[in-house]
């Protein structure tokens, strides 16, 4: 979420490019879901640029409606399930205590995701310009509880992850979410795209950083010694 359609489109393209770079650095298939997050976030930004155009009347109502639905599906039911599952898969070598916490958070994410999916199926997604931002409206029962589940599942999974870089991402996202929300409430500008860019850079570093590689077999070690 940025402050204009052009900002959303440019930011989304940059973040998506970071996402491609992150996926290129993956060494284990179990890391793919987490590494795919920047690409998903970049796509999310670019979809919102179409939502902006719909508010301006420069795209057809059907295209704008589809963009709102896609935006909402990514933001609401998908992320609270994807993030804890991705962190759980990336923490395959974690101690039992960490894995139990991640499994618990994945359960919270699944319950939150189902609740949000039902809400999207029942009512259409509405959007309106809110200062220099776009506000979305979805009818959600027990909204405070659902929001709490969303935050616990997504931020909690990052904060308890096995990898230190992912835990750092959790701290950055927690602090950044508070700042972005306060700025958004003022309708001055939406800074969520900046947070998404920072998160994507951290994941890029995680994917390309000093991570354990598969140990060479005996034959490979003999070749290396020769």
C-alpha positions as CSV (number, residue, x, y, z in Angstrom):
1,X,0.0,0.0,0.0
2,X,1.6,3.3,-1.2
3,X,0.3,6.8,-1.6
4,X,-0.5,6.8,-5.3
5,X,-1.0,4.3,-8.2
6,X,2.4,5.2,-9.7
7,X,4.1,4.7,-6.3
8,X,2.4,1.4,-5.9
9,X,3.4,0.2,-9.3
10,X,7.0,1.3,-9.0
11,X,7.4,0.0,-5.4
12,X,5.7,-3.3,-6.4
13,X,8.1,-3.8,-9.4
14,X,11.1,-3.2,-7.2
15,X,9.9,-5.5,-4.4
16,X,9.0,-8.2,-7.0
17,X,12.5,-7.9,-8.4
18,X,13.9,-8.4,-4.9
19,X,11.6,-11.4,-4.7
20,X,13.1,-13.0,-7.8
21,X,16.5,-12.4,-6.4
22,X,15.5,-14.0,-3.1
23,X,14.1,-17.1,-4.8
24,X,17.4,-17.4,-6.8
25,X,19.3,-17.6,-3.5
26,X,17.3,-20.5,-2.0
27,X,19.3,-23.7,-1.4
28,X,16.5,-25.8,0.2
29,X,13.1,-26.5,-1.2
30,X,11.6,-26.0,2.3
31,X,12.8,-22.4,2.2
32,X,10.8,-21.6,-1.0
33,X,7.5,-20.5,0.6
34,X,9.4,-18.0,2.8
35,X,11.6,-16.8,0.0
36,X,8.5,-16.3,-2.2
37,X,7.1,-13.6,0.2
38,X,8.8,-10.6,-1.4
39,X,7.5,-11.6,-4.8
40,X,4.0,-12.0,-3.3
41,X,4.3,-8.6,-1.6
42,X,5.5,-7.0,-4.8
43,X,2.5,-8.4,-6.7
44,X,0.2,-7.2,-4.0
45,X,1.5,-3.6,-4.5
46,X,1.0,-3.8,-8.2
47,X,-2.5,-5.1,-7.8
48,X,-3.3,-2.1,-5.6
49,X,-2.1,0.3,-8.3
50,X,-5.1,-1.1,-10.3
51,X,-7.4,-0.5,-7.3
52,X,-6.2,3.1,-7.3
53,X,-7.0,3.4,-11.1
54,X,-10.5,2.1,-10.3
55,X,-11.0,4.8,-7.8
56,X,-9.9,7.3,-10.4
57,X,-12.2,5.8,-13.0
58,X,-9.4,5.0,-15.4
59,X,-10.1,1.2,-15.5
60,X,-13.4,-0.6,-15.9
61,X,-15.5,-1.4,-12.8
62,X,-15.1,-5.1,-13.5
63,X,-11.2,-4.8,-13.5
64,X,-11.3,-2.7,-10.4
65,X,-13.6,-5.2,-8.6
66,X,-11.3,-8.1,-9.5
67,X,-8.2,-6.1,-8.3
68,X,-10.0,-5.4,-5.0
69,X,-10.7,-9.1,-4.5
70,X,-7.2,-10.2,-5.4
71,X,-5.8,-7.6,-3.0
72,X,-8.0,-8.8,-0.2
73,X,-7.3,-12.5,-0.8
74,X,-3.6,-11.9,-0.5
75,X,-3.8,-9.5,2.5
76,X,-6.5,-11.3,4.5
77,X,-6.8,-15.2,4.2
78,X,-3.5,-15.9,2.5
79,X,-0.8,-14.1,4.6
80,X,-1.8,-15.3,8.1
81,X,-1.6,-18.9,7.0
82,X,1.4,-18.6,4.6
83,X,3.7,-16.8,7.0
84,X,3.7,-19.3,9.9
85,X,3.7,-22.3,7.5
86,X,6.7,-20.8,5.6
87,X,8.6,-20.1,8.8
88,X,7.8,-23.6,10.1
89,X,9.1,-25.2,6.8
90,X,12.2,-23.1,6.9
91,X,12.8,-24.1,10.6
92,X,13.0,-27.9,9.8
93,X,16.1,-28.3,12.0
94,X,14.7,-26.3,14.9
95,X,14.5,-27.6,18.4
96,X,11.3,-29.3,19.5
97,X,10.2,-26.3,21.6
98,X,10.5,-23.9,18.6
99,X,8.7,-26.2,16.3
100,X,5.8,-26.7,18.8
101,X,5.4,-22.9,19.0
102,X,5.4,-22.6,15.2
103,X,2.8,-25.4,14.9
104,X,0.6,-23.6,17.5
105,X,1.0,-20.3,15.6
106,X,0.2,-22.1,12.3
107,X,-3.0,-23.3,13.9
108,X,-3.9,-19.8,14.9
109,X,-3.1,-18.6,11.4
110,X,-5.3,-21.3,9.8
111,X,-8.3,-20.4,12.0
112,X,-7.8,-16.7,11.2
113,X,-7.5,-17.5,7.5
114,X,-10.7,-19.5,7.4
115,X,-12.6,-16.8,9.2
116,X,-11.4,-14.1,6.8
117,X,-12.1,-16.4,3.8
118,X,-15.7,-16.8,4.9
119,X,-16.0,-13.1,5.4
120,X,-14.7,-12.4,1.8
121,X,-17.1,-15.0,0.4
122,X,-20.1,-13.4,2.2
123,X,-19.6,-9.8,1.3
124,X,-17.9,-7.8,-1.5
125,X,-14.7,-5.9,-0.8
126,X,-15.1,-2.2,-0.8
127,X,-12.4,0.5,-1.2
128,X,-12.3,4.2,-1.0
129,X,-9.6,6.9,-1.0
130,X,-8.6,7.9,2.5
131,X,-6.4,11.0,2.2
132,X,-3.3,9.8,0.4
133,X,-4.2,6.1,1.1
134,X,-6.8,3.6,0.2
135,X,-9.0,2.1,2.9
136,X,-10.7,-1.3,2.4
137,X,-13.9,-2.5,4.0
138,X,-14.7,-6.1,4.7
139,X,-17.5,-7.3,7.0
140,X,-15.7,-9.3,9.7
141,X,-17.4,-10.6,12.8
142,X,-15.4,-10.3,16.0
143,X,-12.9,-8.1,14.1
144,X,-10.6,-7.3,17.2
145,X,-10.2,-11.0,17.9
146,X,-9.5,-11.8,14.2
147,X,-7.0,-9.0,14.0
148,X,-5.3,-10.3,17.1
149,X,-5.1,-13.7,15.6
150,X,-3.7,-12.3,12.4
151,X,-0.9,-10.4,14.2
152,X,0.0,-13.3,16.6
153,X,0.2,-15.8,13.7
154,X,2.3,-13.6,11.3
155,X,4.5,-11.5,13.6
156,X,4.7,-14.3,16.3
157,X,6.0,-16.8,13.8
158,X,8.8,-14.5,12.7
159,X,9.7,-13.6,16.2
160,X,10.1,-17.2,17.4
161,X,11.9,-18.5,14.2
162,X,15.0,-20.6,14.5
163,X,17.1,-18.3,12.2
164,X,18.4,-15.0,13.7
165,X,17.8,-13.1,10.5
166,X,14.1,-14.1,10.5
167,X,13.8,-13.1,14.1
168,X,15.2,-9.7,13.2
169,X,12.6,-9.5,10.4
170,X,10.0,-10.1,13.0
171,X,11.2,-7.2,15.2
172,X,11.4,-4.9,12.2
173,X,7.9,-5.9,11.0
174,X,6.4,-5.5,14.5
175,X,7.8,-2.0,15.0
176,X,7.2,-1.0,11.4
177,X,3.6,-2.2,11.5
178,X,2.9,0.1,14.5
179,X,4.5,3.1,12.7
180,X,2.8,2.4,9.4
181,X,-0.6,2.0,11.1
182,X,-0.3,5.3,13.0
183,X,0.8,7.2,9.8
184,X,-2.0,5.6,7.9
185,X,-4.6,6.6,10.5
186,X,-3.6,10.2,9.8
187,X,-4.3,9.7,6.1
188,X,-1.1,11.5,5.4
189,X,0.6,8.7,3.4
190,X,0.7,5.0,3.3
191,X,4.2,3.7,4.2
192,X,3.4,-0.1,4.1
193,X,5.3,-0.3,0.8
194,X,8.4,0.9,2.5
195,X,8.0,-1.7,5.2
196,X,7.5,-4.4,2.5
197,X,10.7,-3.2,0.8
198,X,12.7,-3.4,4.0
199,X,11.3,-6.9,4.8
200,X,12.2,-8.0,1.3
201,X,15.7,-6.8,1.7
202,X,16.0,-8.8,4.9
203,X,14.7,-11.9,3.2
204,X,17.1,-11.4,0.4
205,X,20.0,-11.3,2.9
206,X,18.6,-14.4,4.6
207,X,18.4,-16.3,1.3
208,X,21.9,-15.4,0.1
209,X,23.6,-15.3,3.6
210,X,25.9,-17.9,5.1
211,X,23.4,-20.7,5.3
212,X,24.2,-24.4,5.8
213,X,24.9,-26.1,2.4
214,X,24.5,-29.8,1.7
215,X,27.6,-31.6,2.7
216,X,29.5,-33.2,-0.2
217,X,29.4,-37.0,-0.6
218,X,32.5,-39.1,-0.1
219,X,33.2,-39.2,-3.8
220,X,32.8,-35.4,-4.0
221,X,35.2,-34.9,-1.1
222,X,37.8,-37.1,-2.9
223,X,37.5,-35.0,-6.0
224,X,37.9,-31.8,-4.0
225,X,41.0,-33.2,-2.3
226,X,42.5,-34.1,-5.7
